[in-house]
Amino acid sequence: MQYDVIVIGAGPAGLALTRSLADARLRVALLDKQPLDALVAPPVDGRDIALTHLSRKLLRRLGAWERIPARDISPLREARVLDGDSPYTLAFDNAGHAEEPLGYLVANHLIRKALFEVVDPLDRVDMIGGVEASAVASDASRATVQLSDGRQLSADLLVGADTRFSETRRRMGIAAEMNDFGRVAIVCRMEHEQPHNNVAWECFHYGRTLAILPMPGNASSVVITVPADRAGEIMDLDEAAFNADIERRFELRLGRMCLAGQRYAYPLVAVHAKRFVARRFALVGDAAVGMHPVTAHGFNLGLSGADILARQVHEAVRKGQDIGSAGVLAPYQERHMGATRPLFHGTNGVVGLFTNDRFPATLLRKAVLHLSNHLPPVKWAIRHKLTSKGGLPEFPLPPRLPGLKRLLP
Ligand SMILES: Cc1cc2nc3c(=O)[nH]c(=O)nc-3n(C[C@H](O)[C@H](O)[C@H](O)COP(=O)(O)OP(=O)(O)OC[C@H]3O[C@@H](n4cnc5c(N)ncnc54)[C@H](O)[C@@H]3O)c2cc1C
C-alpha cells in the first residue's frame, strides 16, 4: 500500500495537516488507534481550547471553522490575572477594538469533529481507524509503517502526530525534553448565576491555580491545577462540595456555580522534541511541542506548525522535488523550532514562578504582575500574539521602541 504521505495520529493536528496536503493532490494515509466511530463523533473530553486569530484564519482556510456552530463559539474579550489572595488584577482587553475579541473559545471535540468532516470526503485520503503503528522505519527512498493488523504501508514522507508521548517520535530516534510538573489539570464545565461578560480569569492561588474561561451562555470552562497527590480528592468530591469549593475560591464573582457534566484529569507534562525532522520524517502537533495549557498555546502552535509543513510540501510538489527530502523538511524544522522554543521555555518559566509559593518567588510574582500592568509594550506584545493573523504586525508599534519590531515573534 503505497502513499505519498502517511500521518500517524488523527487528532486535530494530524487532521489539519492531512486536509492541507490533499490540496497538493497527494495520496495520504491517516491512521489512528481509535476506531473510526470515535473519530467521526469525538466524545467530549473536557478541554476547551482558546484559539488565536491566526488559528481561526487557518481553520477557516481548511473549511473547518464554518462547521463549528456559531452558538458553540465564545469570544474572549478580556483576560484577568490574580495572584495569591491579593485583589490586584493584571488585565488585558482588546484595547478599544470593541468588535475584535482577544480570541475564541471552542470545545476540543467540536474542533476535532469539524476537521474530521473536511477530511473524510477527500477521495485521495485513506482514513484507517482502530490500528496502531507497531513499527516504523525509513531509508533513503521510502518510509514504512507496519500496522498492528499486519498490513504494511510505505510513503515518501511519514508524519508523527501521535500525542506528546509520541511512540513514533521515539522509534524514529528523536529525543525530547520533558518537563513533568508533578501536577494535574482537572477540567470541567460549570454553569453559573451571573454572566461572565466574556472575561477569562487566571487565579494563581497558593497551592493550586484556577482558570475560569467564558463559554457560550452562563457557563464557563473551569481548569484547576493541583499537585498530583491532591487530584484524587478533588475528582472524588461530591458535586455539592465541589460546587461550593469553586464558588468559595472564586469568591462568588459569578454567583452560585454548578457542575455541568463530568470532571476530566490531565497529568501536566510539557514536551519539546529536540528535532522536528529525521530521514523522511516530520513531527507535528503535540508530538513536536506539547505545551503546559496555562498560556493556551498548544493547539495554536500545532495548527501553525502543520501549516508551515504543508506549505513546504506544496512548494516541493510544485517544483517537482522529493517531498521527504532533507531540503524540504529542514526549513520546516527551522521555522517551527524558532517559533516554539522561546514559548516553550517562557511558559515553563511562568508555570515555575506562579506555582512557587515560597518567598522570594511570591514577591517576584507580585512584581511581575505590577510591571506587566504598567509596561504597555508587554501587554501590546501579548495582545499582538493573540490577535495577529500572521504576517507583519497589524497594530502600530508603540512609539519610542524602535528595537521592538526585531524582538517580536
Ligand atoms: C486541559 C487542557 C487544556 C488545553 N487548552 C488549550 C488551549 O486553550 N489552547 C490551545 O491551543 N491548546 C490547548 N490545549 C492543548 C491541545 O489540546 C493540544 O495541543 C492538541 O489537542 C494536540 O493535538 P494533536 O493532534 O497534536 O494531539 P492529540 O489531540 O493528542 O491527538 C493525537 C491522536 O493520535 C492518536 N494516537 C496516539 N498514539 C497512536 C498510535 N500509536 N497509533 C495511531 N494513533 C495514535 C490518538 O488516538 C489521537 O487521536 C489544552 C490541553 C489540555 C490537556
The ligand as an SDF file (V2000), in Angstrom:
LIG
                    3D

 53 58  0  0  0  0  0  0  0  0999 V2000
   -6.6240   20.7830   29.8480 C   0  0  0  0  0  0  0  0  0  0  0  0
   -6.0760   21.2220   28.5260 C   0  0  0  0  0  0  0  0  0  0  0  0
   -6.3800   22.4800   28.0370 C   0  0  0  0  0  0  0  0  0  0  0  0
   -5.8560   22.9220   26.8240 C   0  0  0  0  0  0  0  0  0  0  0  0
   -6.1410   24.1750   26.4000 N   0  0  0  0  0  0  0  0  0  0  0  0
   -5.6160   24.6220   25.2450 C   0  0  0  0  0  0  0  0  0  0  0  0
   -5.8900   25.9370   24.7770 C   0  0  0  0  0  0  0  0  0  0  0  0
   -6.6120   26.7130   25.4250 O   0  0  0  0  0  0  0  0  0  0  0  0
   -5.3500   26.3410   23.5910 N   0  0  0  0  0  0  0  0  0  0  0  0
   -4.5580   25.5040   22.8460 C   0  0  0  0  0  0  0  0  0  0  0  0
   -4.0980   25.9240   21.7760 O   0  0  0  0  0  0  0  0  0  0  0  0
   -4.2870   24.2540   23.2660 N   0  0  0  0  0  0  0  0  0  0  0  0
   -4.7840   23.7900   24.4420 C   0  0  0  0  0  0  0  0  0  0  0  0
   -4.5150   22.5180   24.8520 N   0  0  0  0  0  0  0  0  0  0  0  0
   -3.6400   21.6660   24.0260 C   0  0  0  0  0  0  0  0  0  0  0  0
   -4.3820   20.9270   22.9020 C   0  0  0  0  0  0  0  0  0  0  0  0
   -5.4390   20.1680   23.4310 O   0  0  0  0  0  0  0  0  0  0  0  0
   -3.3780   20.0340   22.1830 C   0  0  0  0  0  0  0  0  0  0  0  0
   -2.2840   20.8190   21.7720 O   0  0  0  0  0  0  0  0  0  0  0  0
   -3.9830   19.3620   20.9490 C   0  0  0  0  0  0  0  0  0  0  0  0
   -5.0740   18.5440   21.2860 O   0  0  0  0  0  0  0  0  0  0  0  0
   -2.9210   18.4720   20.3010 C   0  0  0  0  0  0  0  0  0  0  0  0
   -3.4250   17.8960   19.1260 O   0  0  0  0  0  0  0  0  0  0  0  0
   -2.6290   16.7010   18.4450 P   0  0  0  0  0  0  0  0  0  0  0  0
   -3.4080   16.3530   17.2340 O   0  0  0  0  0  0  0  0  0  0  0  0
   -1.1980   17.0260   18.3110 O   0  0  0  0  0  0  0  0  0  0  0  0
   -2.6550   15.5030   19.5160 O   0  0  0  0  0  0  0  0  0  0  0  0
   -3.8330   14.7410   20.2140 P   0  0  0  0  0  0  0  0  0  0  0  0
   -5.0500   15.5860   20.3680 O   0  0  0  0  0  0  0  0  0  0  0  0
   -3.2320   14.1470   21.4390 O   0  0  0  0  0  0  0  0  0  0  0  0
   -4.2270   13.5720   19.1860 O   0  0  0  0  0  0  0  0  0  0  0  0
   -3.3090   12.5370   18.8750 C   0  0  0  0  0  0  0  0  0  0  0  0
   -4.0180   11.4140   18.1470 C   0  0  0  0  0  0  0  0  0  0  0  0
   -3.0500   10.3660   17.9060 O   0  0  0  0  0  0  0  0  0  0  0  0
   -3.6470    9.0990   18.1720 C   0  0  0  0  0  0  0  0  0  0  0  0
   -2.5690    8.1380   18.5110 N   0  0  0  0  0  0  0  0  0  0  0  0
   -1.8040    8.1360   19.6060 C   0  0  0  0  0  0  0  0  0  0  0  0
   -0.9120    7.1350   19.5450 N   0  0  0  0  0  0  0  0  0  0  0  0
   -1.1390    6.4770   18.3630 C   0  0  0  0  0  0  0  0  0  0  0  0
   -0.5470    5.3540   17.7270 C   0  0  0  0  0  0  0  0  0  0  0  0
    0.4790    4.6860   18.2790 N   0  0  0  0  0  0  0  0  0  0  0  0
   -1.0230    4.9410   16.5370 N   0  0  0  0  0  0  0  0  0  0  0  0
   -2.0650    5.6030   15.9650 C   0  0  0  0  0  0  0  0  0  0  0  0
   -2.6660    6.6950   16.5300 N   0  0  0  0  0  0  0  0  0  0  0  0
   -2.1990    7.1260   17.7040 C   0  0  0  0  0  0  0  0  0  0  0  0
   -4.6110    9.3810   19.3170 C   0  0  0  0  0  0  0  0  0  0  0  0
   -5.6350    8.4000   19.3740 O   0  0  0  0  0  0  0  0  0  0  0  0
   -5.1430   10.7750   18.9540 C   0  0  0  0  0  0  0  0  0  0  0  0
   -6.3020   10.7070   18.1520 O   0  0  0  0  0  0  0  0  0  0  0  0
   -5.0070   22.0650   26.0720 C   0  0  0  0  0  0  0  0  0  0  0  0
   -4.7150   20.7800   26.5530 C   0  0  0  0  0  0  0  0  0  0  0  0
   -5.2340   20.3730   27.7690 C   0  0  0  0  0  0  0  0  0  0  0  0
   -4.8970   18.9880   28.2660 C   0  0  0  0  0  0  0  0  0  0  0  0
  1  2  1  0
  2  3  1  0
  2 52  2  0
  3  4  2  0
  4  5  1  0
  4 50  1  0
  5  6  2  0
  6  7  1  0
  6 13  1  0
  7  8  2  0
  7  9  1  0
  9 10  1  0
 10 11  2  0
 10 12  1  0
 12 13  2  0
 13 14  1  0
 14 15  1  0
 14 50  1  0
 15 16  1  0
 16 17  1  0
 16 18  1  0
 18 19  1  0
 18 20  1  0
 20 21  1  0
 20 22  1  0
 22 23  1  0
 23 24  1  0
 24 25  2  0
 24 26  1  0
 24 27  1  0
 27 28  1  0
 28 29  2  0
 28 30  1  0
 28 31  1  0
 31 32  1  0
 32 33  1  0
 33 34  1  0
 33 48  1  0
 34 35  1  0
 35 36  1  0
 35 46  1  0
 36 37  1  0
 36 45  1  0
 37 38  2  0
 38 39  1  0
 39 40  1  0
 39 45  2  0
 40 41  1  0
 40 42  2  0
 42 43  1  0
 43 44  2  0
 44 45  1  0
 46 47  1  0
 46 48  1  0
 48 49  1  0
 50 51  2  0
 51 52  1  0
 52 53  1  0
M  END
$$$$
